[in-house]
Amino acid sequence: MSKTFFEAVKGRRSVYAISKESPISDEQIQKIVEEAVLHSPTSFNSQSSRAVVLLGENHDKLWDITAETLRKIVPTEQFEGTAQKLSSFKAGYGSVLFFEDQAVVKQLQENFALYADNFPIWANQSSGILQYVVWTAFAEQGVGASLQHYNPLIDDEVKSTFGIPAEWKLIAQMPFGGVVTPPGEKEFQPIEERVKVIK
Ligand SMILES: Cc1cc2nc3c(=O)[nH]c(=O)nc-3n(C[C@H](O)[C@H](O)[C@H](O)COP(=O)(O)O)c2cc1C
């Protein structure tokens, strides 16, 4: 077992208190996301995953869009909590948006009708793998990140604001930045209830 690999796996946590001080450069951030997109597996090697890195005012804009969208639907008395949560994401350095290209999914469904129902599921799973690789690679570089899901509420506004192709389906948002407060201890359920080895 590679020690360094599992150190990286264990080092990835949800970090909610993040800052605009990134421990790595924009070029390193771009490289991490590019390497993750290139080398994360996809079903049938379809390479359906897409990622958009938002930095600077574009990152801020994402969380302003999310706040404005939620303000319209969250009851007033609950909005204060929501707004605080969203400003903690905006306090970060950037966000990665994860998409799956539905044009690719549709083409696979046409080409391999037998698996038609599975392709959207596999596209989601592929995106999950990609999200995990980015998240873990960030953690290894001292970048704190969490995984958020304000889709599909924000999809239209995000697409029109950032010029995202219509066929790209938003799957997840990952705000990241400098670690302000490291995450606390995590509780684990007994491993023997979760893993069975059958000999
Ligand atoms: C598929 C998936 C969806 C998640 N969605 C959210 C989310 O919408 N918002 C959030 O704050 N955390 C989300 N999380 C983070 C989990 O709550 C978190 O990973 C879990 O509590 C374990 O904590 P850790 O990330 O520190 O190990 C998600 C995690 C996974 C794997």
The ligand as a MOL file (V3000), in Angstrom:
LIG
                    3D

  0  0  0     0  0            999 V3000
M  V30 BEGIN CTAB
M  V30 COUNTS 31 33 0 0 0
M  V30 BEGIN ATOM
M  V30 1 C -21.5300 13.1200 -3.0890 0
M  V30 2 C -21.2910 14.1260 -1.9980 0
M  V30 3 C -22.1180 15.2290 -1.8980 0
M  V30 4 C -21.8700 16.2140 -0.9350 0
M  V30 5 N -22.6310 17.3510 -0.9180 0
M  V30 6 C -22.3500 18.3190 -0.0230 0
M  V30 7 C -23.0780 19.5480 -0.0470 0
M  V30 8 O -23.9650 19.7650 -0.8700 0
M  V30 9 N -22.7600 20.4940 0.8750 0
M  V30 10 C -21.7580 20.2980 1.7970 0
M  V30 11 O -21.4990 21.2040 2.6090 0
M  V30 12 N -21.0310 19.1560 1.8170 0
M  V30 13 C -21.3170 18.1660 0.9390 0
M  V30 14 N -20.5750 17.0150 0.9450 0
M  V30 15 C -19.4980 16.8310 1.9570 0
M  V30 16 C -19.8340 15.7940 3.0190 0
M  V30 17 O -20.7810 16.3020 3.9200 0
M  V30 18 C -18.5350 15.4370 3.7160 0
M  V30 19 O -17.6350 14.9210 2.7610 0
M  V30 20 C -18.7220 14.4250 4.8280 0
M  V30 21 O -19.4490 14.9850 5.8920 0
M  V30 22 C -17.3910 13.9030 5.3700 0
M  V30 23 O -16.5710 14.9710 5.8090 0
M  V30 24 P -15.1300 15.2380 5.1630 0
M  V30 25 O -15.3500 15.7440 3.7640 0
M  V30 26 O -14.4950 16.2900 6.0450 0
M  V30 27 O -14.3550 13.9620 5.1490 0
M  V30 28 C -20.8050 16.0340 -0.0170 0
M  V30 29 C -19.9840 14.8990 -0.1200 0
M  V30 30 C -20.2170 13.9660 -1.0970 0
M  V30 31 C -19.2830 12.7900 -1.1950 0
M  V30 END ATOM
M  V30 BEGIN BOND
M  V30 1 1 1 2
M  V30 2 1 2 3
M  V30 3 2 2 30
M  V30 4 2 3 4
M  V30 5 1 4 5
M  V30 6 1 4 28
M  V30 7 2 5 6
M  V30 8 1 6 7
M  V30 9 1 6 13
M  V30 10 2 7 8
M  V30 11 1 7 9
M  V30 12 1 9 10
M  V30 13 2 10 11
M  V30 14 1 10 12
M  V30 15 2 12 13
M  V30 16 1 13 14
M  V30 17 1 14 15
M  V30 18 1 14 28
M  V30 19 1 15 16
M  V30 20 1 16 17
M  V30 21 1 16 18
M  V30 22 1 18 19
M  V30 23 1 18 20
M  V30 24 1 20 21
M  V30 25 1 20 22
M  V30 26 1 22 23
M  V30 27 1 23 24
M  V30 28 2 24 25
M  V30 29 1 24 26
M  V30 30 1 24 27
M  V30 31 2 28 29
M  V30 32 1 29 30
M  V30 33 1 30 31
M  V30 END BOND
M  V30 END CTAB
M  END
